[in-house]
Amino acid sequence: MTGPADEIRIEPATPLHAQGLAELYGHPAVTRQVLQMPWASAEVWSKRLATGADSERRVALVATEQGRVVGHCSLWQSERVRLAHSGSIGMGVAPRWQGKGVGTRLMSAVLDVADNWMGLRRVELTVYTDNEPALALYGKFGFEVEGELRNYALRDGRLTNVYSMARLRSSHP
């Protein structure tokens, strides 16, 4: 049995995806749930993608449907020596594709890299406290709320709270 997520291809994000990422994060429903600024151009995204392209400490993936970017997820391993066991995730999914398995496929892919290729023991993220779909997705992958950060980010002209979440793996596989 196939579903909408079966039409999706997960691939490394490259500067060729810059326009699609600008469109994804430029969508008002996506912009309000992430920490990206609205109206970032394709040139800005191209520079971002090119900057981290040669680092083994960064994995950036896109979900595409017929070549169009419908989701994005990045994982950054800390550059600090004493935090090298940890990484951070950021992601966004186009509204039309939310709840259809795209976020699950992206999260599975980056956590596979985190666990099996980077050896990360801690993966963390922040999420707005009212983003129920994202909270459910992260919970499915073992992320737990570690705390609430009050007045963390400006959204829709108001300071908004986020949860700090983390997924911990024991040092023994």
C-alpha positions as CSV (number, residue, x, y, z in Angstrom):
1,M,0.0,0.0,0.0
2,T,1.4,3.4,-0.9
3,G,0.6,6.8,0.5
4,P,1.5,10.4,-0.1
5,A,4.9,10.1,1.6
6,D,5.8,7.4,-0.9
7,E,5.9,10.1,-3.6
8,I,8.6,11.9,-1.6
9,R,12.3,11.7,-2.2
10,I,14.8,12.5,0.6
11,E,18.0,13.9,-0.7
12,P,20.9,16.2,0.4
13,A,20.1,19.9,0.3
14,T,22.3,21.7,-2.2
15,P,22.3,25.3,-3.6
16,L,20.1,23.9,-6.4
17,H,17.3,23.7,-3.7
18,A,17.8,27.3,-2.7
19,Q,14.7,28.6,-4.5
20,G,12.6,25.8,-3.1
21,L,13.8,26.5,0.4
22,A,13.1,30.2,0.0
23,E,9.5,29.3,-1.0
24,L,9.1,26.7,1.8
25,Y,10.3,29.0,4.6
26,G,8.6,32.0,3.0
27,H,5.2,30.4,3.4
28,P,3.5,32.3,6.3
29,A,2.3,29.1,8.0
30,V,5.9,27.7,8.0
31,T,7.6,31.0,8.9
32,R,5.5,31.4,12.1
33,Q,6.6,28.0,13.4
34,V,10.4,28.3,12.8
35,L,13.0,30.8,13.7
36,Q,13.7,31.9,10.1
37,M,13.0,35.4,9.0
38,P,10.4,35.9,6.4
39,W,11.3,36.8,2.9
40,A,14.8,35.2,2.8
41,S,15.8,35.1,-0.8
42,A,17.1,32.2,-2.8
43,E,20.5,33.9,-2.7
44,V,20.5,33.8,1.1
45,W,19.6,30.1,1.1
46,S,22.2,29.4,-1.6
47,K,24.9,31.0,0.6
48,R,23.7,29.1,3.7
49,L,23.8,25.8,1.9
50,A,27.2,26.5,0.3
51,T,28.7,27.6,3.7
52,G,28.0,24.3,5.5
53,A,28.5,22.1,2.4
54,D,32.0,21.0,3.3
55,S,31.4,20.3,6.9
56,E,31.0,16.8,8.2
57,R,29.3,18.3,11.3
58,R,26.2,19.4,9.3
59,V,23.6,17.3,7.5
60,A,21.0,19.2,5.5
61,L,18.2,17.2,3.8
62,V,15.3,18.1,1.7
63,A,12.1,16.2,0.9
64,T,11.1,16.7,-2.7
65,E,8.0,15.8,-4.7
66,Q,8.6,15.8,-8.4
67,G,11.6,18.0,-7.8
68,R,9.8,20.6,-5.7
69,V,11.0,21.1,-2.1
70,V,8.2,20.2,0.4
71,G,10.3,19.7,3.5
72,H,13.7,20.4,5.0
73,C,15.6,19.2,8.0
74,S,19.1,20.0,9.2
75,L,21.3,18.5,11.9
76,W,24.3,20.3,13.3
77,Q,26.9,18.6,15.5
78,S,28.3,21.0,18.1
79,E,31.7,22.3,17.2
80,R,32.6,22.7,20.9
81,V,34.9,19.8,22.0
82,R,33.1,19.2,25.2
83,L,29.7,19.2,23.4
84,A,30.8,17.0,20.5
85,H,28.4,14.3,21.6
86,S,25.4,16.6,20.9
87,G,23.7,18.1,17.9
88,S,20.7,20.4,17.1
89,I,17.9,20.0,14.7
90,G,15.8,22.5,12.7
91,M,13.1,21.6,10.3
92,G,10.1,22.7,8.3
93,V,7.4,21.0,6.2
94,A,5.1,22.6,3.6
95,P,1.6,23.0,5.0
96,R,0.1,20.8,2.2
97,W,2.4,18.0,3.3
98,Q,2.1,18.2,7.0
99,G,0.6,15.1,8.7
100,K,1.5,13.0,5.6
101,G,4.7,11.4,6.8
102,V,7.2,13.9,5.3
103,G,8.4,15.1,8.8
104,T,8.7,11.4,9.9
105,R,10.8,10.6,6.8
106,L,13.1,13.6,7.3
107,M,13.5,13.0,11.1
108,S,14.2,9.3,10.5
109,A,16.9,10.1,8.0
110,V,18.7,12.7,10.2
111,L,18.5,10.6,13.3
112,D,20.0,7.7,11.5
113,V,23.0,9.9,10.7
114,A,23.1,11.2,14.2
115,D,23.0,7.7,15.7
116,N,24.9,5.6,13.3
117,W,27.4,8.0,11.6
118,M,28.0,10.8,14.0
119,G,27.6,8.8,17.3
120,L,25.6,11.6,18.9
121,R,24.2,10.9,22.3
122,R,22.1,14.0,22.6
123,V,20.0,15.7,19.9
124,E,18.1,18.8,20.9
125,L,15.7,21.3,19.4
126,T,13.3,24.0,20.4
127,V,9.6,24.1,19.4
128,Y,6.8,26.6,20.1
129,T,4.7,25.4,23.0
130,D,1.5,25.5,20.9
131,N,2.9,23.6,17.9
132,E,1.0,20.4,18.7
133,P,1.8,18.5,15.4
134,A,5.5,19.1,15.8
135,L,5.4,18.1,19.5
136,A,3.7,14.8,18.5
137,L,6.3,14.2,15.8
138,Y,9.2,14.8,18.2
139,G,7.6,12.7,20.9
140,K,7.3,9.8,18.4
141,F,11.1,9.9,18.1
142,G,11.8,9.9,21.8
143,F,12.3,13.7,22.3
144,E,11.3,14.9,25.8
145,V,10.6,18.4,27.1
146,E,13.4,19.5,29.3
147,G,12.1,22.9,30.0
148,E,10.1,25.9,28.9
149,L,11.9,29.0,27.7
150,R,9.7,32.0,28.3
151,N,9.5,35.0,25.9
152,Y,12.0,33.1,23.7
153,A,11.2,34.4,20.3
154,L,9.2,37.1,18.5
155,R,6.3,35.6,16.5
156,D,3.4,37.6,15.1
157,G,4.6,40.7,17.0
158,R,4.6,38.9,20.4
159,L,7.2,37.2,22.5
160,T,6.4,33.5,22.5
161,N,7.4,30.5,24.7
162,V,9.2,27.4,23.4
163,Y,10.0,24.1,24.8
164,S,13.6,22.9,24.9
165,M,13.4,19.2,23.9
166,A,16.1,16.6,23.7
167,R,16.5,12.9,22.7
168,L,19.1,11.1,24.8
169,R,20.7,7.8,23.9
170,S,22.7,5.8,26.4
171,S,26.4,5.3,25.9
172,H,25.8,1.6,25.5
173,P,24.0,0.7,22.2
